[in-house]
Amino acid sequence: MAKKIGYARVSTRDQKLDMQMEALGKFGCTEIYKEKQSGKERERVQLKRALAKLKPGDSFIVFKLDRLGRTTRQLLELIEDLQKREIVFISLQDSIDTSTSMGKFIFTVMSAFAEMEADLIRERTIAGIKSARLKGNIGGRPKLSKEKIGLALELYQEKSLTVKEISRQCGVAESTLYKYARRHNIKRNSR
C-alpha cells in the first residue's frame, strides 16, 4: 500500500514545527520526518532518511517548497529524482502535486526557469571574463617572481626561519613554498 511520508523543517532551533506537523498530519501522512536546522547545512539527516524510506507509488509531502531546499536547482534535482523513482511529490502550500497534470505543468515551468537562470548566469560570467580580458585583466593570482621563490626556497633550505616566517616575509603561501620545495627536491638542512 502506498504511503504518505511528510517532511517538516525549520531554519533555527527556536522555531516551532507545529503548524507544518498539523498540516502534514491532516493530509494523512503516516510518517513525518522533522528537521531543525538551516537550509544551508547540507547534511539534512532526516531528509535523507525520509527519501530512503520512499518506494515507488509513495507520496513525499512538504508543507511548503522552501522547506525542502535553498536553490531552484536543488529543488528540481530532488523532484526529478522522485519522479524517476515513481514517487509523487506534493507541496501543500504551493499547490504542487506531481500526480496531476497541473502539478506536472508547474514543475515543467519551474524547470524551464531554472535552466534559463543557469544560462543567464553562464552568459553573464562569460561576458564578464571577456570584458576583463579586453581591459588586460587575465584573472587568477599574479605569478610569483623567480626572485621571490628563489629567496623563499633559500631560506627554507637554510632552516633559519620557520615556514610561517618565510611565508610572511617573502609573500609566498606556505602551501606554495612546500609545493616548490617538493618540485625542486629541496630538503631543509639541519642547523
C-alpha positions, 0 to 999 in steps of 0.5 A: 500500500502506498504511503504518505511520508511528510517532511517538516523543517525549520531554519533555527532551533527556536522555531516551532514545527507545529503548524507544518506537523498539523498540516502534514498530519491532516493530509494523512501522512503516516510518517513525518520526518522533522528537521531543525536546522538551516537550509544551508547545512547540507547534511539534512539527516532526516531528509535523507532518511525520509527519501530512503524510506520512499518506494515507488507509488509513495507520496513525499509531502512538504508543507511548503517548497522552501522547506525542502531546499535553498536553490531552484536547482536543488529543488528540481534535482530532488523532484526529478529524482522522485519522479524517476523513482515513481514517487509523487511529490506534493507541496501543500502550500504551493499547490504542487502535486506531481500526480496531476497534470497541473502539478506536472505543468508547474514543475515543467515551468519551474524547470524551464526557469531554472535552466534559463537562470543557469544560462543567464548566469553562464552568459553573464560570467562569460561576458564578464571574463571577456570584458576583463580580458579586453581591459588586460585583466587575465584573472587568477593570482599574479605569478610569483617572481623567480626572485621571490621563490628563489629567496623563499626556497633559500631560506627554507633550505637554510632552516633559519626561519620557520615556514610561517616566517618565510611565508610572511616575509617573502609573500609566498603561501606556505602551501606554495613554498612546500609545493616548490620545495617538493618540485625542486627536491629541496630538503631543509638542512639541519642547523 
